[in-house]
Amino acid sequence: MRIEEQAGWILHARPYRETSLLLEAWSREHGRIGLVARGVRKEKPRQPRALLQPLVPLSLGWSGQGELVTLTGLDARGQPPRFVGEALVCAIYVNELAMRLLPRHDALPDLFDAYESTLARLATSPARAWQLRRFERDLLAETGYGLVCDSEADSGEAIDPEREYIYIPEHGAVPYALQPNVLRLRGSALLALADDRMPDAEDLTSLRRLMRALIVHQLGGGSLRSWNVLAGGSAGTTG
């Protein structure tokens, strides 16, 4: 099978054998794929190695089938976003999140578009914490673990913005009733996520904790390396 001129991004790259790179890429029409970029570590590679890195929009081509295919075409697709400081840390986190939660070979074009929009906003908007929460929400939804944030799980009643809730993974929001050792958040935080409306600082912090707990649940109790970086400096309240 030969595929040509696919919009995509490199999520991760590492050396492979003596002269090649092993790439995890995300293409709009074919989902997450494993690519071998053969010979790109030679002195005079056929493919421009400078493009084979994360956070650069690309047009990709490949041939083969199965879990690992061979890169055959590579071109730049517009100018990459410019990430500095916290924005770069956030963008790296988004890539790791996609790497860990995206299934292989599952085309999710709407989520791909959301990823591109998220990178653009991270590079230009000071409201980076909110951009991360939006992408986390969309990623969970597109991979089959969407949140229901506008109604209570058991009663079906509308979420009360003034009431406190807990969110049970794969079940939903239930009113807080003095349950021990639970993550509590106001209904206003859940409604902001449902309405795609940036919440106040308190609710934004609650949503960060909620989304991290849900991601840990989907990882089977695992963690992300980026969280350790986000925990330091001003990014500590972001990711």
RAHURA-V98629 format. One record per residue. RES is the residue in one small letter. NEAR is the number of other C-alpha atoms within 8 Angstrom. Layout:
BEGIN
{{RES & NEAR} {RES & NEAR}}
END
This chain:
BEGIN
{{m & 5} {r & 7} {i & 8} {e & 8} {e & 8} {q & 12} {a & 12} {g & 12} {w & 12} {i & 14} {l & 15} {h & 11} {a & 12} {r & 7} {p & 9} {y & 9} {r & 6} {e & 6} {t & 11} {s & 13} {l & 15} {l & 12} {l & 13} {e & 13} {a & 13} {w & 13} {s & 15} {r & 13} {e & 9} {h & 11} {g & 13} {r & 14} {i & 14} {g & 11} {l & 13} {v & 13} {a & 12} {r & 9} {g & 10} {v & 14} {r & 10} {k & 7} {e & 4} {k & 5} {p & 10} {r & 6} {q & 7} {p & 9} {r & 8} {a & 5} {l & 10} {l & 9} {q & 10} {p & 9} {l & 10} {v & 13} {p & 12} {l & 14} {s & 13} {l & 15} {g & 13} {w & 13} {s & 11} {g & 9} {q & 7} {g & 5} {e & 6} {l & 10} {v & 13} {t & 11} {l & 13} {t & 9} {g & 11} {l & 12} {d & 8} {a & 10} {r & 8} {g & 6} {q & 7} {p & 7} {p & 9} {r & 5} {f & 9} {v & 7} {g & 6} {e & 8} {a & 11} {l & 10} {v & 12} {c & 15} {a & 12} {i & 9} {y & 11} {v & 10} {n & 10} {e & 11} {l & 9} {a & 10} {m & 10} {r & 7} {l & 9} {l & 9} {p & 8} {r & 7} {h & 8} {d & 9} {a & 10} {l & 11} {p & 8} {d & 6} {l & 10} {f & 11} {d & 9} {a & 10} {y & 9} {e & 8} {s & 8} {t & 11} {l & 10} {a & 9} {r & 10} {l & 15} {a & 12} {t & 6} {s & 7} {p & 5} {a & 7} {r & 12} {a & 11} {w & 10} {q & 11} {l & 13} {r & 11} {r & 10} {f & 12} {e & 9} {r & 12} {d & 11} {l & 10} {l & 11} {a & 10} {e & 10} {t & 10} {g & 6} {y & 8} {g & 10} {l & 8} {v & 9} {c & 12} {d & 9} {s & 10} {e & 14} {a & 10} {d & 5} {s & 5} {g & 7} {e & 6} {a & 7} {i & 12} {d & 7} {p & 9} {e & 7} {r & 9} {e & 10} {y & 12} {i & 12} {y & 11} {i & 8} {p & 7} {e & 5} {h & 7} {g & 12} {a & 13} {v & 11} {p & 9} {y & 9} {a & 4} {l & 4} {q & 6} {p & 4} {n & 4} {v & 6} {l & 8} {r & 10} {l & 12} {r & 12} {g & 13} {s & 11} {a & 14} {l & 13} {l & 12} {a & 11} {l & 12} {a & 10} {d & 6} {d & 7} {r & 7} {m & 8} {p & 10} {d & 6} {a & 6} {e & 7} {d & 12} {l & 13} {t & 9} {s & 11} {l & 12} {r & 12} {r & 9} {l & 10} {m & 11} {r & 8} {a & 8} {l & 9} {i & 8} {v & 11} {h & 10} {q & 8} {l & 10} {g & 6} {g & 7} {g & 7} {s & 7} {l & 8} {r & 6} {s & 10} {w & 10} {n & 8} {v & 9} {l & 14} {a & 10} {g & 8} {g & 6} {s & 7} {a & 13} {g & 9} {t & 9} {t & 12} {g & 12}}
END
